[in-house]
Amino acid sequence: MATKTALIDNVKAIATLGKLMNYSFMATDEPTYLLDPYTGQILRANPAAEKLFRLPGNSLDGVYIDKLYPAHRAQLYVFTEEAIALGQARTRALTLSRPDGSLIPFEHLGIVCQQGDSITLLIRLLDLDALHRRDVNEAAESYLRKGFHEWLRDEQYFRDIEREYRLILAAAGEGIYGVSVDGCTTFLNPAAEAMLGYHADELVGQDMHDIIHHHRVDGSEYPSIECPIYNAFKDGTVNTVEDEVFWRKDGTPMPVEYTSTPIVDSGNLVGAVIVFRDISERRKNQETLRKALVENAALRDRLEMENAYLQEEIRSRGEHHNIIGTSDALNTLLAQIELVGPTDANVLISGESGTGKELIAHAIHRASSRADRPLIRVNCAAIPRELFESEFFGHVKGAFSGAVRDRVGRFELAHGGTLFLDEVGELELTLQAKLLRVVQEGKFERVGEEQSRRVDVRLIAATNRNLKTAVEEGDFREDLYFRLNVFPIECTPLRQRASDVPQLAEHYLGTTCQRLNLPKPNLTRANVRALMDYPWPGNIRELQNVIERAVILSRNGKLTMDLPSASAGAFSLKAHRVPVQPAQSEKILTAAEMASFEKHNIKRALAACNGKVSGKQGAAVLLGMKPTTVYSRIKGWGLL
């Protein structure tokens, strides 16, 4: 009887336990269902699972599980096999989708329930988001349970952190400020206050772009939609800008470079922090350096041109180191040089070709206060019309075809020194006007450049023409003539100072033999007499050529003078000899007599050369003059 009673009690207990288990299964808020692992059918599902899956008919009983996880059949198979083999299994590989397509993170727990030979799996779904929320709530409850003193301790900790951050911001030498997503200023460090001239209270809460970044450096409006700072918290990009301005409180622009970095909180863009620095001093230094480099480049070009020019002058001047002679005419000339040399007065040197006008210009320059600066020579007759401005005033790169680099003109090259305008009478009237402006104002512009440059130059001009007559005939500007003819110097032809011929001949004989590396022959009295009897239409230049030719032809120390003669079909020395008197009784010719003599002399040379001017057999060679000068004389006198 006792045994039967005990059996009944066990059956009741088992029934009660089954009811309790069924109640727990159905009442839990976690989705749970029983699964037959071999058929794949759901045997029983609680209301939470029914609510989660929401299948038609609102019942999961008898539904095959692969309908609940159509995309995860392989993971489902692995999960159930693991649970059967180990008794239980967990997986997060089985995910479910919300109606909007987003995934719900679940952890599946499978527990084996075995009754005899029958095996059933209890599948329980744990919502990971809900678990995280419970953890957060638990942490909050734990924090609240700590009490007031713990709160104060935490508050002090955060205040210390904030204080450290503020000290770091205050110590930073660069300006730092923050903006919210709507562009309002959130904080400002002391360096930013000092640079911008604003106090933090004036900017915090205000639209920062409208206050300090409203216009570009050129004064044009700067819309906030184009601002890289705004793009930082709109697009989430870090932007670095090196060439913009912030506007100070006093309205002045401040050149800056800055970096704008987005602030992200929990995946959301909440603003941006901007770090900037004032680059005014750097810009100033860069501009100073740029100007210095430009100036150095100009000085380098100028020195290179001066060097090349001076080397050319050394070659062209040859032996013309001194003015040689003792005649009265030469002494008068030296006295004039001594008078005008120390001044800055413009000088006009006139005289026949070959009389040493350039040598006189060098002597005047050496006697001036500008002697430490170069004397720059320009042959006005040799400059093509189209290159006049470039030659005199220089040009900038790209000013015209072939201008591949900046070029310094002769005026700029002679700055602080002397500019020697040789054959100035050959300039065309249009070019004379351009020259006059620089002579009057001391200003010019390079070709292709609008910037005016000031120049300090002393002018020495030379001509073998009678410029006064040219002015009367309209071939030369009167205003330019008066500007150049401040102190006129007339070069005496060699035929009018024959007493200087022996000294000149001896000088050229020595320098020529040294240059040609030939033994120096003796200059006999017969040689001197022949040289003094010759009228020298080519003046000193012709004398130099005659001496050089004689040195080359000399044999056994005997000097042979190859002077033009009638038998050579050239200029007849005997027929046209000008009597030479002792220096103290030399006849002084008037300007008209000199012009008449030169005119008839050129006519005889043309007749001897059958009208040919240039070339080896031309009148220019015979006269010892430049072809351009002979053509100018012919045109002026109407000889052809």
C-alpha positions in Angstrom: 0.0 0.0 0.0 2.8 2.3 0.8 4.6 1.5 -2.4 1.5 2.4 -4.4 1.1 5.7 -2.6 4.7 6.6 -3.3 4.2 5.9 -7.0 1.1 8.1 -7.1 3.0 10.9 -5.4 5.9 10.7 -7.9 3.4 10.8 -10.8 1.8 13.9 -9.3 5.2 15.5 -8.8 6.2 14.8 -12.4 3.0 16.2 -13.6 3.4 19.3 -11.5 7.0 19.7 -12.7 5.8 19.4 -16.3 3.2 22.0 -15.8 5.8 24.3 -14.3 8.2 23.7 -17.2 5.4 24.3 -19.7 4.4 27.5 -17.9 8.0 28.8 -17.9 8.4 27.8 -21.6 5.3 29.7 -22.6 5.7 32.7 -20.2 9.3 33.7 -21.0 9.8 36.9 -23.1 12.7 35.3 -25.0 11.7 33.6 -28.2 11.9 29.8 -27.7 10.8 26.8 -29.6 11.2 23.0 -29.6 12.6 21.5 -32.8 12.8 18.0 -34.1 16.4 17.9 -35.4 15.7 15.0 -37.7 12.6 16.2 -39.5 13.3 19.9 -39.1 9.8 20.6 -37.8 9.0 23.0 -35.0 7.1 21.0 -32.4 6.1 23.9 -30.1 6.8 27.7 -30.0 6.1 30.2 -27.3 4.2 33.4 -27.9 7.5 35.5 -28.0 8.7 33.3 -30.9 5.3 33.5 -32.6 5.5 37.3 -32.4 9.1 37.5 -33.6 8.6 35.4 -36.8 5.1 36.5 -37.7 4.4 33.8 -40.2 1.0 33.4 -41.9 -1.5 31.7 -39.7 0.3 33.1 -36.7 1.5 29.7 -35.6 4.9 28.0 -35.9 3.8 24.6 -34.8 4.6 22.1 -37.6 6.6 24.8 -39.6 9.9 23.6 -41.1 12.8 25.6 -39.7 14.4 26.3 -43.0 11.5 28.7 -43.8 12.7 30.8 -40.8 16.3 30.9 -42.0 16.2 30.6 -45.8 19.6 32.1 -46.2 21.4 30.2 -43.5 20.6 26.5 -44.1 24.3 25.5 -43.9 24.8 27.3 -40.6 21.6 25.8 -39.2 22.8 22.3 -40.1 26.1 22.9 -38.4 24.4 24.3 -35.3 22.0 21.4 -34.8 24.7 18.8 -35.4 26.9 20.5 -32.8 24.1 20.6 -30.3 23.3 16.9 -30.8 26.9 15.9 -30.5 27.8 18.1 -27.4 24.4 18.3 -25.7 24.2 22.1 -26.3 25.6 24.7 -28.7 25.7 28.5 -29.2 25.9 30.5 -32.5 25.6 34.1 -33.7 25.8 33.1 -37.4 22.0 32.8 -37.6 20.6 36.4 -38.2 17.1 37.6 -38.7 15.9 40.7 -40.7 13.6 43.4 -39.6 10.9 44.6 -42.0 13.0 47.6 -43.0 15.8 45.2 -44.0 18.1 45.8 -41.1 19.6 42.8 -39.3 18.7 41.8 -35.7 21.7 40.4 -33.8 20.6 37.2 -32.0 22.5 34.5 -30.2 20.9 31.0 -30.6 21.2 28.5 -27.7 20.4 24.9 -28.5 19.8 22.4 -25.7 19.2 18.7 -26.2 16.1 17.3 -24.5 16.1 13.4 -24.6 13.2 11.1 -23.6 14.2 7.5 -24.2 15.4 7.3 -27.8 13.6 10.5 -28.8 15.8 13.7 -29.1 14.3 17.2 -29.1 16.2 20.5 -29.3 15.1 23.5 -27.2 16.1 26.6 -29.3 16.3 29.8 -27.3 17.0 33.2 -29.0 18.9 35.9 -27.0 18.5 39.5 -28.3 22.0 41.0 -28.1 20.8 44.6 -28.3 18.5 44.0 -25.3 21.4 42.3 -23.5 23.6 45.4 -24.1 20.8 47.7 -22.8 20.5 45.6 -19.7 24.3 45.8 -19.2 24.1 49.6 -19.5 21.2 49.8 -17.1 23.0 47.6 -14.7 26.1 49.9 -14.8 23.8 52.9 -14.2 22.2 51.2 -11.2 25.6 50.2 -9.9 26.7 53.8 -10.2 23.6 55.1 -8.4 24.2 52.5 -5.6 27.7 53.9 -5.0 26.2 57.0 -3.5 26.9 60.7 -3.3 30.6 60.5 -2.4 31.3 58.3 -5.4 29.6 60.8 -7.7 31.7 63.7 -6.3 34.8 61.6 -6.9 33.8 61.0 -10.5 32.9 64.6 -11.0 36.3 65.7 -9.8 38.0 63.3 -12.1 36.2 64.7 -15.1 36.9 68.2 -13.9 40.6 67.4 -13.7 40.5 66.0 -17.2 38.7 69.1 -18.5 41.3 71.3 -16.7 44.1 69.4 -18.3 42.5 69.9 -21.7 42.0 73.6 -21.1 45.7 73.9 -20.1 46.8 72.2 -23.2 44.6 74.5 -25.4 45.8 77.6 -23.5 49.5 76.5 -24.0 49.1 75.9 -27.7 50.7 78.6 -29.8 48.3 78.0 -32.6 44.8 79.3 -32.8 42.2 76.6 -32.1 38.4 76.8 -32.1 35.5 74.5 -32.5 32.2 74.7 -34.4 29.0 72.7 -34.2 27.2 71.2 -37.2 25.2 74.4 -37.6 28.4 76.5 -37.8 28.2 78.0 -34.3 31.4 78.5 -32.3 31.7 76.1 -29.4 35.1 77.1 -27.9 38.1 79.3 -28.5 41.6 79.1 -27.1 43.6 82.1 -25.9 45.9 82.1 -28.9 42.9 82.4 -31.2 41.6 85.2 -29.1 44.9 87.1 -29.4 45.2 86.6 -33.1 41.6 87.5 -34.0 41.2 90.3 -31.5 37.9 88.8 -30.1 37.2 87.5 -26.6 35.7 84.0 -26.5 32.4 85.4 -25.1 32.0 87.4 -28.3 32.3 84.3 -30.6 30.9 81.3 -28.7 27.4 80.6 -29.9 27.9 82.8 -33.0 28.2 81.8 -36.6 32.0 81.7 -37.0 32.1 81.9 -40.8 30.0 85.1 -40.9 32.3 86.8 -38.4 35.9 85.9 -39.4 35.7 84.1 -42.8 33.1 86.0 -44.8 35.3 87.3 -47.6 38.3 86.0 -49.6 41.7 87.7 -49.8 40.6 89.6 -53.0 37.6 91.0 -51.2 35.0 88.8 -53.0 32.2 87.2 -50.9 33.0 83.8 -49.5 29.7 81.7 -49.3 29.7 79.2 -46.4 28.7 76.4 -48.7 32.2 76.7 -50.4 34.0 76.9 -47.1 36.3 73.9 -46.4 35.6 74.2 -42.6 31.9 73.6 -43.2 32.8 70.7 -45.5 34.7 69.1 -42.7 31.6 68.4 -40.6 29.3 67.9 -43.6 31.4 65.5 -45.6 33.5 64.2 -42.7 36.7 65.1 -44.5 39.9 66.7 -43.2 40.8 69.8 -45.1 44.1 71.7 -45.1 44.2 75.2 -46.6 47.4 77.2 -47.0 46.2 80.4 -48.7 43.2 82.1 -47.2 42.5 84.9 -44.7 40.6 85.3 -41.4 39.3 88.8 -40.7 40.2 90.4 -37.3 37.9 92.4 -35.2 39.5 95.6 -36.4 38.5 94.7 -40.0 42.0 93.8 -41.2 42.8 90.6 -43.0 45.1 88.0 -41.5 46.7 85.5 -43.9 46.4 82.0 -42.4 46.9 78.4 -43.0 44.5 76.0 -41.2 43.4 72.4 -40.9 39.7 71.6 -40.3 39.0 68.2 -38.8 35.6 66.7 -38.3 34.4 65.6 -34.8 32.6 62.2 -34.7 30.5 61.0 -31.8 29.1 57.4 -32.0 29.4 57.5 -35.7 27.7 60.8 -36.1 29.3 64.1 -37.2 28.8 66.7 -34.5 31.1 69.5 -35.6 34.7 70.3 -36.4 37.8 71.6 -34.8 40.0 74.2 -36.6 43.7 74.7 -36.0 45.1 77.8 -37.6 48.3 79.9 -37.6 49.0 83.5 -38.6 51.4 83.4 -41.5 51.8 87.2 -42.0 55.5 87.1 -40.9 56.2 84.2 -43.1 54.5 85.9 -46.1 56.6 89.0 -45.4 59.8 87.0 -45.2 58.8 85.1 -48.4 58.1 88.4 -50.2 61.4 89.9 -49.0 63.2 86.7 -50.1 61.4 86.8 -53.5 62.4 90.5 -54.0 66.0 89.7 -53.0 66.1 86.8 -55.4 64.7 89.0 -58.2 67.2 91.8 -57.3 70.0 89.3 -57.2 69.0 87.9 -60.5 68.9 91.4 -62.0 72.3 92.2 -60.5 73.7 88.9 -61.8 72.4 89.6 -65.3 73.8 93.1 -65.1 77.2 92.0 -63.9 77.3 89.3 -66.6 76.5 91.9 -69.2 79.0 94.4 -67.7 81.7 91.7 -67.7 81.0 90.7 -71.3 80.8 94.4 -72.3 84.0 95.3 -70.6 85.8 92.4 -72.2 84.5 93.5 -75.5 85.7 97.1 -74.8 89.1 95.9 -73.9 89.4 94.0 -77.1 88.0 96.9 -79.2 90.1 99.6 -77.5 93.3 97.8 -78.2 96.2 100.1 -77.4 94.2 103.3 -76.8 95.3 103.7 -73.2 96.5 107.3 -73.4 96.0 110.4 -75.4 99.4 110.9 -77.1 100.7 114.2 -78.4 102.1 117.7 -77.5 100.5 119.9 -80.1 98.6 123.1 -79.1 95.3 121.6 -80.4 95.8 118.5 -78.2 96.7 120.5 -75.2 93.6 122.6 -75.6 91.6 119.3 -75.8 93.2 118.0 -72.7 92.3 121.2 -70.9 88.7 120.8 -71.9 88.7 117.2 -70.6 90.1 118.4 -67.3 87.4 121.0 -67.0 84.3 119.0 -67.8 85.5 115.6 -66.5 84.7 116.1 -62.8 81.2 117.4 -63.6 78.1 115.4 -64.6 77.4 117.6 -67.7 76.5 116.0 -70.9 79.3 116.2 -73.6 79.0 116.3 -77.3 82.2 115.3 -79.1 82.3 116.1 -82.8 85.0 115.5 -85.3 86.0 113.5 -88.4 86.0 109.7 -88.3 89.1 108.3 -86.8 90.1 111.3 -84.7 89.7 109.4 -81.4 86.3 110.5 -80.2 85.9 107.3 -78.2 89.3 107.8 -76.6 88.2 111.2 -75.4 85.0 109.8 -74.0 87.0 107.3 -71.9 89.3 110.1 -70.7 86.3 112.2 -69.6 84.8 109.2 -67.8 88.0 108.4 -66.0 88.2 112.0 -64.8 84.7 111.9 -63.4 83.3 110.8 -60.0 81.7 107.9 -61.9 85.1 106.3 -62.8 84.4 103.3 -60.6 81.3 102.5 -62.7 81.6 101.3 -66.3 81.4 103.5 -69.4 78.9 101.7 -71.7 79.3 102.3 -75.4 76.5 102.2 -77.9 77.1 102.4 -81.7 73.9 104.1 -82.7 74.6 103.6 -86.4 74.8 99.8 -85.9 71.5 99.3 -84.1 68.6 98.1 -86.3 65.4 100.2 -85.9 63.4 97.2 -84.6 65.9 96.5 -81.8 66.5 100.0 -80.7 64.2 99.9 -77.6 65.4 96.5 -76.6 69.1 97.6 -76.9 68.7 100.8 -75.0 66.0 100.0 -72.5 66.0 96.1 -72.3 63.0 93.8 -72.4 61.2 91.2 -70.3 60.8 87.5 -71.1 58.1 86.9 -73.8 58.0 90.6 -74.9 58.5 89.5 -78.5 59.5 86.5 -80.5 63.0 85.4 -79.4 62.8 87.1 -76.0 63.5 83.9 -74.0 64.7 85.7 -70.9 64.8 89.2 -69.3 67.5 91.5 -70.7 69.1 94.5 -69.2 69.3 97.5 -71.6 72.3 99.8 -72.0 70.8 102.6 -70.0 70.1 100.3 -67.0 73.6 98.8 -67.5 75.2 102.3 -67.3 73.2 103.2 -64.1 75.6 105.2 -61.9 78.1 105.5 -64.8 78.4 106.9 -68.2 76.7 106.1 -71.5 78.6 106.8 -74.6 76.4 107.3 -77.7 78.7 106.9 -80.6 77.5 108.1 -84.1 74.5 109.7 -82.4 73.8 111.7 -85.6 72.8 108.4 -87.4 69.7 107.9 -85.3 66.3 108.3 -87.0 64.0 111.0 -85.9 61.5 108.6 -84.3 64.2 106.9 -82.3 65.6 110.3 -81.2 62.2 111.1 -79.6 62.4 107.9 -77.5 65.9 108.8 -76.5 65.0 112.3 -75.6 62.4 111.2 -73.0 65.0 109.3 -71.0 67.5 112.1 -71.3 64.9 114.6 -69.9 63.2 112.5 -67.3 65.7 109.9 -66.4 62.9 107.2 -66.7 62.2 104.4 -69.1 60.3 101.1 -69.4 61.6 97.8 -70.5 59.9 96.4 -73.6 56.9 94.4 -72.5 56.8 95.9 -69.0 54.7 98.8 -67.6 56.9 99.5 -64.6 58.9 102.7 -65.0 62.5 102.5 -63.9 64.6 105.5 -62.9 68.2 105.7 -64.1 71.2 108.0 -63.2 73.4 108.2 -66.3 75.8 110.7 -67.7 75.7 111.1 -71.4 78.6 111.5 -73.8 77.7 111.6 -77.4 79.9 111.6 -80.5 79.3 112.3 -84.1 81.2 113.1 -87.3 78.3 115.1 -88.6 77.6 118.7 -88.1 74.5 118.3 -85.9 73.7 122.0 -86.0 73.3 121.8 -89.8 71.3 118.6 -89.4 69.0 120.4 -87.0 68.5 123.2 -89.6 67.8 120.6 -92.3 65.3 118.7 -90.1 67.4 115.6 -89.7 68.1 115.9 -86.0 65.8 117.1 -83.2 66.7 120.5 -81.8 65.6 119.7 -78.3 67.8 116.5 -78.2 70.7 118.5 -79.7 70.6 121.0 -76.9 70.3 118.3 -74.3 73.5 116.6 -75.6 75.5 119.8 -76.5 75.9 121.0 -73.0 79.7 121.0 -73.3 80.9 120.7 -76.9 84.4 119.3 -77.7 85.8 119.4 -81.2 88.4 116.8 -82.2 91.1 118.2 -84.4 92.0 116.2 -87.5 95.4 114.6 -87.5 96.5 116.7 -90.5 96.1 119.9 -88.4 98.3 118.5 -85.7 101.1 116.9 -87.7 103.6 117.5 -84.9 101.9 114.7 -83.0 102.5 112.2 -85.8 106.0 111.1 -84.8 104.9 110.3 -81.2 101.8 108.5 -82.3 103.8 106.5 -84.9 106.4 105.5 -82.3 103.6 104.5 -79.9 101.7 102.4 -82.4 104.9 100.8 -83.7 105.8 99.5 -80.2 102.3 98.2 -79.3 101.8 96.6 -82.7 105.1 94.7 -82.6 104.3 93.5 -79.1 100.8 92.4 -80.1 102.1 90.6 -83.3 105.1 89.2 -81.5 107.5 90.7 -84.1 110.8 92.5 -83.6 110.5 96.2 -83.5 112.1 97.9 -86.5 113.6 101.4 -86.4 111.5 104.4 -87.3 113.8 106.5 -89.6 113.7 110.2 -90.3 112.5 109.4 -93.8 109.7 107.4 -92.4 108.7 110.3 -90.1 108.9 112.8 -92.9 106.7 110.7 -95.1 104.2 110.3 -92.3 104.1 114.0 -91.6 103.7 114.9 -95.2 100.7 112.7 -95.6 97.3 114.5 -95.0 95.7 111.5 -93.2 92.1 111.6 -94.4 91.4 108.6 -92.1 93.1 110.4 -89.2 94.5 108.4 -86.3 92.8 105.1 -87.3 94.4 105.3 -90.7 97.8 106.0 -89.1 97.4 102.9 -86.9 96.6 100.7 -89.9 99.6 102.1 -91.9 101.9 101.3 -89.0 100.6 97.8 -88.6 100.9 97.2 -92.4 104.5 98.5 -92.3 105.4 96.2 -89.4 104.1 93.2 -91.3 106.0 94.2 -94.5 109.2 95.1 -92.7 112.4 93.0 -93.4 115.7 93.0 -91.7 114.7 95.8 -89.3 113.8 98.2 -92.1 110.4 99.7 -92.0 108.6 100.3 -95.3 105.7 102.7 -95.3 103.0 101.7 -97.8 101.2 105.0 -98.1 98.6 105.5 -100.8 100.0 107.0 -104.1 98.9 107.9 -107.6 100.7 104.8 -109.0 98.5 102.6 -106.9 95.4 104.2 -108.4 94.2 105.4 -105.1 94.6 108.7 -103.2 97.5 110.7 -104.7 99.6 111.9 -101.8 101.7 114.4 -104.0 98.7 115.8 -105.8 96.8 116.5 -102.7 99.4 117.0 -100.0 98.5 119.6 -97.4 101.6 121.6 -96.6 102.7 121.0 -93.0 104.2 123.9 -91.1 105.9 123.8 -87.7 103.4 123.4 -84.9 103.7 127.0 -83.8 102.7 128.4 -87.3 100.0 125.8 -88.2 97.1 127.4 -90.1 93.8 127.2 -88.3 91.0 126.2 -90.7 87.4 127.4 -90.2 84.6 124.9 -90.0 83.5 125.8 -93.5 87.0 125.2 -94.8 87.2 121.9 -93.0 83.8 120.8 -94.4 84.8 121.9 -97.9 88.1 120.0 -97.6 86.4 116.8 -96.5 83.8 117.1 -99.2 86.4 117.4 -102.0 88.4 114.7 -100.3 85.5 112.2 -100.4 84.8 113.2 -104.0 88.3 112.3 -105.0 88.1 109.0 -103.1 84.9 108.2 -104.9 86.4 109.1 -108.3 89.4 106.9 -107.5 87.1 103.9 -106.6 84.7 104.5 -109.5 81.9 105.4 -107.2 82.3 102.2 -105.0 81.8 103.0 -101.3 82.1 99.7 -99.3 84.1 96.6 -99.8 87.9 96.0 -100.1 88.2 98.4 -103.1 85.7 100.9 -101.8 86.2 104.6 -100.9 85.4 103.8 -97.2 88.6 101.7 -96.9 90.6 104.3 -98.7 89.3 107.1 -96.4 89.7 104.9 -93.3 86.0 105.6 -92.5 83.0 103.4 -91.8 80.8 102.8 -94.9 77.8 104.2 -93.0 79.6 107.4 -92.3 80.6 107.8 -96.0 77.1 107.1 -97.1 75.9 109.7 -94.6 78.3 112.3 -96.0 77.3 111.5 -99.6 73.7 111.9 -98.7 74.2 115.1 -96.8 76.2 116.7 -99.6 74.4 115.2 -102.5 77.6 113.8 -104.1 75.8 111.0 -106.0 
